[in-house]
Structures are given as C-alpha cells and as structure tokens.
Amino acid sequence: MADERKIFSVESVLELITGRQNANINEITSYILGKTVDNRILAKAAAPFAAAWLARWYPRFMDMEPAKGQSWDSFVAQAKTVLGDNISLTPMTGRLKDLATQALDSITEANASLLRQTEANVDLEKKVAELEPLKATLAAEQKKCSGLEDKIKTMKTEMGVLQRKAAEYDGKMPVDHEELLQNIRDAIKDGLKGISIGAAVAGTVQSAAESETPAVENTVPEDFGFGSSGPDADGFGF
C-alpha cells in the first residue's frame, strides 16, 4: 500500500471535500478512483465518491468548513495548521470503487451519446442550409401544382356537363334543328323549281307538236260504207 500512495496538497483535498466551484480536481479524483477524469462533468460526479473515501481514512477533513464570510486563503491556512501542507493518499478499492466506476461509465456513455447527437444535428443543419436555395423553387412548383389542381377541377366540372348532355342523346343522332329546317326549306324550293320547269317544257312540247303535225284530210267518200252508194245498190259502196 505504501508504494501506491501519492502526495497531494491539503488545498487540493479541501477543494475536493468542500466541492469548491471551478476547482481543478481532475488529478486527485482520477488517482483516487483509478479512472481518468478528464472533464468537469466527470469530476463533479466523482467528487462525492472520492470525498467518502477520504472521510473513511481522514475523518478530520469532514469537520473542516469555512466560516461564514471567511476567505478561501484564510480557510486553507487554518487547515494547514492542523493537517500540514500536504497529505499522502491511497487509491480507492472495494465496493465503493465499483459503484463509482459504474456511475462514471454511465455518465461517459451519456456524454458520448449527447456528442453524437450534437454532431448529427450539426450535419443536419448543414444539409438544411444546402437545401435553403431550393425553397424558392419548391414554392414556385407548389404554386404551379395549385394552379393545375384548379384547372383539373374546372375540367372535371366541364366533363360532367358534357357527360350529362351526351346522356340526353344516348342512342340518338344529335340534330341542329335550325339547320334541319333550313335544309327542308331549300329542298322544297328546289322541288318547286323542278315542277314549274317541267310543266312549262311539257306545254311547249305539246304546242310544238300540234303546230308541226299536218292536218289529215278526210279522203273517204261519203258514199263509202255499207250503204247503198254502190252502182248496183248492194250497200257495200263498190
């Protein structure tokens, strides 16, 4: 055990025992716990375990506390008159060391996890910054999409109207009634024109035939026939 001892100043031990703020106790806690304590968080967690170990071997430290309004230097000078300038310490062993090690390992893992999350957040922030210029483009595309959605709604409405109209002509030929009436009128006019021309032509032909056909004279003698016009009065006319 004598070979494992290490000399520390009484002031360092007092800083550990009293939990003095902003004190550098990394070295003394690392030695007592037999584990590297390299940051303020671990040192603060290890301090109660180290103090408990010191109290076991040096109970007089637990009775020392600065008086109200007493300066730190005055308190250290007072302690040195009782304990001396330095003190020889031994590292922690047994159950207390196991408990301290478990606690420090849990804190170390928690710090590592927090560090990983912090790094991930930094990477995420970088990616977000890289995507920042795309926000304007995305907003423009979203606006276009909104416009297309409005057009699609309008087209659906128009299609619904057309489908209802188409259902009215299901199995029928859609007819423009005004156009149909006009075609009928035109056909009647054309037919009437044909009839008038035909009648005129027929009358003209008949007149021409009557004027060009010579008159046939009646060359049969009046005494021809079955009467008694014959010389022998036989009634046959010859």
NORVENVEN-V767762 format. One record per backbone hydrogen bond with DSSP energy under -1.0 kcal/mol. CO is the residue of the C=O (numbers start at 0). NH is the residue of the N-H. Records with the same first field share a line. If there is no record, write none. Layout:
CO: NH / NH
This chain:
5: 88
7: 86
8: 12
9: 13
10: 14
11: 15
12: 16
13: 17
14: 19
19: 22
22: 24
24: 28
25: 29
26: 30
27: 31
28: 32
29: 33 / 34
31: 91
38: 42
39: 43
40: 44
41: 45
42: 46
45: 49
46: 50
47: 51
48: 52
49: 53
50: 54
51: 55
52: 56
53: 57
57: 60
60: 63
66: 69
70: 74
71: 75
72: 76
73: 77
74: 78
75: 79
76: 80
78: 81 / 82
79: 83
84: 9
86: 7
88: 5
93: 97
94: 98
95: 99
96: 100
97: 101
98: 102
99: 103
100: 104
101: 105
102: 106
103: 107
104: 108
105: 109
106: 110
107: 111
108: 112
109: 113
110: 114
111: 115
112: 116
113: 117
114: 118
115: 119
116: 120
117: 121
118: 122
119: 123
120: 124
121: 125
122: 126
123: 127
124: 128
125: 129
126: 130
130: 133
131: 134
133: 137
134: 138
135: 139
136: 140
137: 141
138: 142
139: 143
140: 144
141: 145
142: 146
143: 147
144: 148
145: 149
146: 150
147: 151
148: 152
149: 153
150: 154
151: 155
152: 156
153: 157
154: 158
155: 159
156: 160
157: 161
158: 162
159: 163
160: 164
161: 165
162: 166
163: 167
166: 169
168: 171
175: 179
176: 180
177: 181
178: 182
179: 183
180: 184
181: 185
182: 186
183: 187
184: 188
185: 189
186: 190
187: 191
188: 192
189: 193
190: 194
191: 195
192: 196
193: 197
194: 198
195: 199
196: 200
197: 201
198: 202
199: 203
200: 204
201: 205
202: 206
203: 207
204: 208
205: 209
206: 210
207: 211
208: 212
216: 218
220: 223
229: 232
